[in-house]
Amino acid sequence: MSHGPVAQRILEKLGAALSPDAIELVDDSARHAGHHHEGGMDAKPGGESHFNLVIVSTAFEGMGRVERQRRVLDLLREELAGPVHALSVKALTPAEAEKSASGS
């Protein structure tokens, strides 16, 4: 799967800071095209404004859900202030990801 420049920058920043075991970033901008919000349109032409992120990293061990999300959002502060309008974050430890995958 090829990623645009914004998605690539997100993956590089998260990879460098969190050394994830797994990372999945999906550009969901097309689903938001034409939606209005205060100040303009949600999705810009060409996408890269709305993303869904699933990231698995040992860096999240000992952190609560909100703390994990804050860590990710802090790392992506520049993107969130610019081209990215919305980012859904699911941040897991390897043990949580394994448990989720096994359906337990």
C-alpha positions as CSV (number, residue, x, y, z in Angstrom):
1,M,0.0,0.0,0.0
2,S,1.4,3.4,-1.0
3,H,1.1,6.3,1.3
4,G,1.0,10.0,0.5
5,P,3.5,12.5,1.9
6,V,1.5,13.3,5.0
7,A,0.9,9.6,5.9
8,Q,4.6,8.9,5.2
9,R,5.6,11.6,7.6
10,I,3.3,10.3,10.2
11,L,4.7,6.7,9.9
12,E,8.3,8.0,10.0
13,K,7.7,10.1,13.2
14,L,5.9,7.3,15.0
15,G,8.4,4.7,13.9
16,A,11.3,6.8,15.1
17,A,9.8,7.7,18.4
18,L,7.9,4.5,19.4
19,S,9.7,1.6,17.5
20,P,6.3,-0.1,16.9
21,D,6.0,-3.8,16.5
22,A,3.1,-3.1,14.1
23,I,1.5,0.0,12.6
24,E,-1.5,0.4,10.4
25,L,-2.4,3.9,9.0
26,V,-5.5,4.1,6.9
27,D,-6.4,7.3,5.0
28,D,-10.1,7.6,5.6
29,S,-10.5,11.1,4.0
30,A,-12.7,9.9,1.1
31,R,-15.5,9.1,3.6
32,H,-15.4,12.7,4.8
33,A,-15.3,14.5,1.5
34,G,-18.0,17.2,1.4
35,H,-18.6,17.3,5.1
36,H,-18.7,20.8,6.6
37,H,-17.2,21.9,9.9
38,E,-16.7,25.4,11.3
39,G,-14.1,27.0,9.2
40,G,-14.5,25.0,6.1
41,M,-14.6,21.6,4.5
42,D,-13.4,18.5,6.4
43,A,-11.6,16.7,3.6
44,K,-9.3,18.4,1.1
45,P,-9.1,17.1,-2.5
46,G,-6.7,14.3,-2.7
47,G,-7.2,13.1,0.9
48,E,-4.7,12.9,3.7
49,S,-6.9,14.8,6.2
50,H,-8.6,11.9,8.1
51,F,-6.7,8.9,9.3
52,N,-7.3,5.8,11.4
53,L,-4.2,4.5,13.2
54,V,-3.6,1.2,15.0
55,I,-0.2,1.1,16.6
56,V,1.4,-1.7,18.7
57,S,4.5,-0.8,20.8
58,T,6.2,-1.8,24.0
59,A,6.5,2.0,24.6
60,F,2.9,1.9,25.7
61,E,3.5,-0.5,28.6
62,G,2.5,1.0,31.9
63,M,0.5,3.8,30.2
64,G,-3.3,4.2,30.3
65,R,-5.4,4.6,27.2
66,V,-5.5,8.4,27.4
67,E,-1.8,8.7,28.1
68,R,-1.0,6.6,25.0
69,Q,-3.2,8.8,22.8
70,R,-1.6,11.9,24.2
71,R,1.8,10.5,23.4
72,V,0.8,9.8,19.8
73,L,-0.9,13.2,19.4
74,D,2.1,15.1,20.9
75,L,4.4,13.4,18.4
76,L,2.1,14.4,15.5
77,R,1.3,18.0,16.8
78,E,2.7,19.6,13.6
79,E,0.5,17.4,11.3
80,L,-2.6,17.9,13.4
81,A,-2.1,21.7,13.3
82,G,-1.8,21.5,9.5
83,P,-3.1,19.0,7.0
84,V,-4.6,16.4,9.3
85,H,-8.1,17.3,10.5
86,A,-8.9,14.0,12.4
87,L,-6.9,11.1,13.7
88,S,-8.5,8.0,15.3
89,V,-5.9,6.3,17.5
90,K,-5.8,2.7,18.8
91,A,-2.6,2.3,20.8
92,L,-1.8,-1.2,22.1
93,T,1.0,-3.1,23.9
94,P,2.1,-6.3,22.2
95,A,0.3,-8.4,24.8
96,E,-2.9,-6.5,24.2
97,A,-2.6,-6.9,20.5
98,E,-2.0,-10.6,20.8
99,K,-5.0,-11.0,23.2
100,S,-7.2,-9.0,20.8
101,A,-6.0,-11.1,17.8
102,S,-6.8,-14.3,19.6
103,G,-10.3,-13.1,20.4
104,S,-9.8,-13.4,24.2
